[in-house]
Amino acid sequence: MTATGPQAPHFPPMIRPHSLRLISNILASLSLAMLPTGAGVLYRTDFETFTSGNDRWAGTDGWMGNSTGVAVHGIDQDVIVGGGLGKTAFIGFSQPSATLVFVAKPIHYSPQAGDLPLVRVESLVGIQDSFAKTARDSFFVSIYDSGGGYLAGIRFDNRPATYGIWRADGANPDHDTGVIFYRGELHLLSFVIDLPANRWSAELDGIPLFENAPFTATTRPVGFGFLAYEWQLGATTAAGYGDNWMLIADAVVRSVPAGIEPFRLASLVRSAAATTLTWPGQQGFDYQVEYSDNLADWRSDMPGAAFPAIATDQTLTFQDVTPGLARRFYRVLRTATP
């Protein structure tokens, strides 16, 4: 994936029908690389401060990993042609030294009395299919407790017989969500963990994967120890790897109040005079409407687009009355009020 070795095919440009559907239908989704720092942000990265190259992910900013030194995880520069994302992380592609490869970030959040009870994780991910080899594998976004015990995860299974997205549980067989991912496309994965209740919900591009599922097979309180990205070979030996790989563009982990999950717009209506956005506003959150004309540059300078410190639950509405628009994309950022 670098100039010193075989080249993986570039992801196609972000602006494709699927990505346009993601932006236009999931306007309430957060922009990971542009989230403001503040109360509740446990960790975030857009990888821009990382050094590009193989084996440059683990060992930076507290990330840990295995199968090092064999170019199976690292940082790429502008691998998405025309996507404008800059640096991104990858895992996969080359022959590993283990059948399970991981890169993990310690978070160590266990809410106490008065702490925000939920943890929300959002990440832009994509799976590139194998192209020189016939083998195909699985990729995970997983959660571990502070002792390193596996709790749960989202499995992107690239194998033909089990292709799709699965909910992985630490003690039970994985559950087929019935939702598929698109190879070579960038997806927004988000999930919310209710730590006191040991339950979680997840969605991909605004499509629910599951809701309020048991987070583990036990009744013990759960702490958020590690966020991990993993490559699980379909073969029993490292030599049977597929040259498929996962791209990770951004990641954010936040503690949030108990609220409406998943958060999404109620409606978007466009007329000759205005475009009207409506969504459920909830006490304890700030909301900011942003817009873009190219899906790369986002702005928040429209009058009346900020809704800070919502004091009571209510329906919020914003209108863009800019004349002469051929097209425009919108999103609503929701953050916990500091």
N, C-alpha and C positions, 0 to 999 in steps of 0.2 A: 504494500500500500504506500510505499515511498519510492523515491527514485533509485534506491539501492537494491530493490528487489522487484519481483513480478508486480504488475499493476492490476489492482482490482478495477473493474469498470466503474466509472463515475455514476453516482446517482443521477437520474434525469433532473431537469430543472424543477424547482419547487412549483412553479406556476403551471400546473397541469389540471385537468378536470377534477381529479380527486382532491387536490390541495385547494382548489377554488371552492369545492363543496365544503371542505373543512372550515375555511374562513367564513364563508357566507352563512353557513348554518350554525356554526359554533361561535357566534360573536361574543358570547359571554366568557370564552376561554381566556386564561391569562397569558400574557406574553412573558415567557419565562426569562428571557435575557433582559427584559426591561422592568422587572418587578422592583419597586422601591424597597430599600432596606427599611426595617422598622420592626415593630412589635410582632412577634410570631414567626419571623424568618429564622429557621434553624440552620439552613444551608442553601446556597444557590450557586450555580456556576454556568457560564456560557463558554468556558474553556479558553477564553481569549488570553488569559494570563499564563496558560500552559505553553511549554515548548513543543513545537511540532516534531513528530518523528515516532518511529516504533519504540515501544517500551517507555514512553514519556507520560503515560497516564498514571499508572501506579507509581507511588513515590512522590507525587506532586499534590500539594494542598491536603495532605492527610489521607489520600486514597491508598489502599493496599491491594495487592493482587498476587496471584500465583502464575505459574507458567511464564515467568519473566525471561527475557533474553532471546526469545524465539519469534518476535514480531507478531504476536497474536492479540495485542492490544496497544493502543497508542493514540496519538493526536494527529489529525489531518488538517491541512489548510485548504479551504475552498474546494472540498471534495464534491459538494453539490454545485454543479455547474449552473451559474446564474441565480443561485438561491440566496446569495447575500448573507449567509450565516457565518462566514468566517471560519474559525476553528471548530472542529467537532471531534468527538471521541469515537473509537471503533473497538470492537472485540470480535475475533474470528479471523477467517481467511487463510492463515498459514497453518502448518502442522504444529499443534501444541505439544507440550510435554505431559499433559494430563487429559483425561476424558471430560473433566469438568474444569473450566477456566472461569475465574471470577476476578472482578475489580470491585472493591467495596469501600464505602465512605462511613466512618464512625459518626453516628448522630447522638446516641445515648440520651433519649428524651423519655422520661417516665413522669407524667403529670402528677403533681401533688395537689393538695387542697388549694384552690384559688388559681391554679394553672389552667391554660386553655386545654380542653379535653381531647380535641381531635387533631390528627396530623393529616395534612393534605400533601400529596406528592404529585408533581406534574413533570413530564419529560417528553421531549420530542424524540421519537425513535423511528428507525426504518430498518427493514431487513432486505439485504441484497442477496439474491439467489446464487447458488453455485453455478459456475459457468465452465470450468475446465474439468471438474470432477462430478461424478454422478451422485456422490453421497450428499445428504442434507441432514441438518441438525436442528436443535431447539435453542432458543435464546430466552432468557428470563430477566425480568425486573423483579427483584426479590427483597424481602425484609427479614432480618435476623434480630433476635433479641440481644441484649448487651453481653450475654454469655456466649454468643456465637451460635445459639440454637436456631434452626430454621423455623420461621413462623409461617410464611406464605409468600406467594408471588404470582406474577402474570407470565405465562409461558407462550411465546410465539413459536409455534411448532411448524418448521419448514419442511417436514417429511411428508411425502405424498399421501401416505395412508392416514395420517393424523393431522393433516394441515389445518391450521386455524389457531384460535386463541383459547387458552385453557386457564382455569383458575387452579393454582397449585396450593395444596394445603400440606402442612408439615407431617401429618399423620394419616391422611386419607388419600385415596386415589384422586388424581386430577380431574377437574370437572370441565367438560366442553361447554364453552359459553355460547356456541352457535354463531359467533361473529368471526369473520375472517379479516386478515390484514392483506394489504396489497404489496407485493414485492416491488422494491424500487421506489416506493412512495414514503413520504414522511408523514407520520401519524402523531397525534397528540394523545398520549396516555395520561390519564389522571385517576388517582384513587384516594379515598378518604378513609382513615382508620379511626374508629371509635375505640380508643385504648381502654377506657373503663369497662365498656360493654363487650370487648373482644370481638368486634364485628367490623366489617368493612364493605365498601362499595367501590365500583370502578367503572370507567367508561373509556371508549376509544373514539376520538373525534366527535364527542357528544353522544355517541351511541352507547347505551348502558350495556356493560358486560355482565354485571350481576349487582344486586343491591342487598345490603344488610346481611351478608353472609357471615357465618362464624369465621373469626380471624384465625383461630387455631382449634385443634381438636380437644383442648383442655379448658378448664374453667379458671386457671390462674390468671391474675392480671398480667397484661402484656406491656412491655416497654419497647420503644423503637430504638433498637441498638445500632443496626447498620442498614444502609441502602446499598444493594449490590446489583451489578449487571453481570450476567453469566452466560456462558456458552457450554451447552451440554451436548456432547457428541452422540449421534445415533449409533455409532459403532462401539464395540467394547475395548478397542485399542486406539491409541492416538493416531496410528497410521491410517485409520479409516475415516479421517475427518473429511468434511465437505468444505470447499472454499467459499462457503457462504459467510456472511458477517452481519453484525448489527452496528448501525450508526446511532450515536447519541448526540443530539445537537445542544440541548439545554436540560437542566434539571433544577428543580426547586423543592425544598421540603419546608413546610410551614406548620406551626401550630395554629389552630383556628378555633373560634367559638363553635358550639353546637349550632348548626344552622341548616339552611336549605341545601341539600346535597343530592345530586349534583346541581350546581348553580348554572342556569341557562336563561336566555331571553324568553319572554312570553310571546313576543311578536315583533316583527319588523314589517312596516307597511310603507311602500313608496308610492307617492302621487306626483303629479306635475308640480306641486308647490313645495313639497317637503318629504323627507324620509323620517319616519317616526319609530323610535325604539322604545319598547316597554319591557320592564322586568320587575321581579319582586325584590323590593328593598327591605333589608332586615336590620333590626337594631344591632349596633355593635360593629357595623361595617362601613367602609368608605367605598364609593363607586366612582369610576372615571371612564368616560367615553373617549375612545381614540378612533382615528380614521386614517385611511391610507388610500392612495390612488394607484399603488403599484405592488402592494403586499410586502414591500421591503422596508419602506420608510413610514413610520407611524407618528402621528402628531396628536396633541391633546389641547390645542389652542382655541377650540371653538367655544364661544360664550355659552355659559350655562352647562358645560359638559362635566363639571365636577359636582359630586354629591357627597360631601364629607359628613362624618359623624351622624349617621342616621339614628335618630332618637327613638323612633317607633316603627314597627313593621308597617310598610306601605307600598303601594305600587308606584314605581318611578318611571318617568317618561322624559325622553329627550327628542328634540326635533332638529334636524339639519335642514336649513332653508337656503343653503347655498344654491344660487341659480346656475343653470346651464351645465349640470353634471352629466357626463356620459355614463360613468360608473364610479362607485366609491365603495370601499370596504370598511366595516366598523367592528369594534370589539368593546366590551365593557370589562374593565379590570375591577375585581373585588378584593379588597384587603381589609384585614381586621383593623379597626380604629385603634391607634396607639393609646 
